[in-house]
Amino acid sequence: MLITLLFVALLAFYVAWNLGANDVANAMGTSVGSKAVTLKQAIIIAGVLEFTGAVLFGHEVTETLATKIANPALFAATPQILLTGMVTVLISCGVWLQIATSRGLPVSSSHAVVGAIAGFSWVALGVGAIDWSSIGSITIGWILTPLISGAIAALFYSQIKHWILDQPNQVIQLQEWIPWLSTALLGVFGVIVLPSLTEPLTNFVIEQVGFTIPSHDIPLLTGAIAAVGLTIISWRQLGEMGTSGQTEESTQSPMPNAPCPMPNPVERLFARFQLLSACFVAFAHGSNDVGNAIAPLAAIVYINRTGSVPTDGITIPLWILILGGAGIVGGLAVWGKKVIATIGENIIALQPSSGFCAELATATTILIASRLGLPVSTSHALVGGVVGIGLVQNLKSIKFQTLKGIAAAWLITIPVSAALSAAIFSIAQILFF
């Protein structure tokens, strides 16, 4: 029994590893592509924030995936079939994510997990075991996410380009815009983390000081402190530019379509905003998507411990959340470079100003979808945002060959993961049932 659990835990770690290499890389792809951070810095920052989000706030999404996609009541009489099916989900998702990552293709891990659960459920109990309304919602989210994100990114970047980047004195214009950029960060990123915190928690108790902080105040307080601090630092740096004679350098015409290894002072300030935006995306992603890797493991552990199927929700042990978080960080560090390069460099050339807009659009899109109850994909949103930037800059700057490969990977993720899961489950049925 212990050997079986160890094997399943290793499978979950394998899926989390591949998720980190593929899906998590999206959070930092634009920051690396715009040279706001180095690849090493991105891995460290995303690793810490993804792990924190996964361990502290990842249990609600895990519980949903473990109990809501396939109808658990239909497996009540045969819990071992559900257990076997969840093992096939881990295998099929891990294999598909590794294939996609090896080719540098950003895919949706949530689509892979849902497709795999649907695949084995169909083989086990027929088409009625699948929640088709959930599949339909995922399809709607998959279509709308890049479109909405692209539109928001294009709108926001066009305004920054018009009011700051194309102006004769960028430093003065940016100084006027800094409070509004900080407000955008506070408003969007402070709220986007909110759903991750308010669902699993009602209150966060600080025992050392003896009072309670409502969970919804945590991201807002953090965002407010970060935005105000960034505003003060940026204003001070802009003042130093003006007094040290660097204003002339900052007024040079921007080159939005060219890579910028040593950006001008305005772009260096935008890099600060982009880094903060990437941090919020990484934390929110870790809290939401860790369930894709460990939900099957949580269901297996529950079945193994109780001998029954989880129908009314389950408690996720802390060691499972830590396992998922560690796998995500490891995969990001070792294999994440290819997907980071695809998002950040192989669609269009990015600067900090355009990368910041892409991440702001990504977060806004995720927030809108969450409020509407639609499932979303970070990779879909970021790719859409980057393409939206390209449409504003120059249509010819978009590398459509890269987009074709990404779109193909999106299209086949659900059917491929479903087919893999169905095939593996069919083999397991023949061998063990």
C-alpha angles and dihedrals in degrees: 000000000000091000090052093052091047090052092049091047089053089051091052090049088051091053091046089049091054091043089054091049093050117021100028091051087068092071092063102027096097093044091055093042092053091047091241087131135008121250091253093051091047092053092050095046095044092043094056095043096042091050092047093049092046097049099039102038109013102095100084096058090043091054092050095051092045095054112019112052098061116034102254093196089069089059095047094105094044109037092161090065091056090047091052091046092054090052089054089050090057093048097046095044093047093050095047094046090050092051091050093046093050088058093044093245118149108221134171114263091195090057090050093052094045091047091050093049090049091049098055093038091057092052093043103046108359135257092308091070091069122087097227093183089064091050089051092050091051090052091051091049091048092055098041101040100072092039095053094041091049092051093049093046092049092049095047096043093047089057094048090046092050100042100035119010097044095043122104092237109037095174094060092045093049091049089059092046100047095089090050092049089050090048089052090053093048094045099045105030096036090056098039091064089048098083090053091056107035096053100055095032137045096180137006110218120210101200095184093065097029102235138100127242114202108241094236090060094060099074092037092051092046092047092047093051092046094047095047092046092049091049093053094046093047094048090050092049092048089052090052090051091055095047096044095053096250093124091092091058092052094053095064114118113271121243102212095173097053130076112254113208091171105030123199119259093270091053090047089058092047087054088064092054092045093051091053091048091051090052092056092047091051093050094047091046092052093051093049107035103040085085089068089067103036106030093088090048091051091052091048093050090049093050092045092050100043105023090229139094119260107245106152099042132284138237112244112222114232093237090062092053090048090049091053093046092049092049092050092052093046094050092047092051097046106031106015097093097084097053091042088055092049094052098037104036115010100061100046135336109264136206124195092261093054093040090053090053092050092052093045089052091048093053093045091051092050090049094050092048092048091053089051092047094243121142113240139193124223092211092052092050096047095046089049091049093050091049090049089056089050091053090056095045102042131317090223090059091069114095099221094183089065091048091053091057092047093048091049090052090050092050097051101038097092098041093042094049090044092050093047092049093046092049095047092046091049090054091048091051091054092048102041109020 
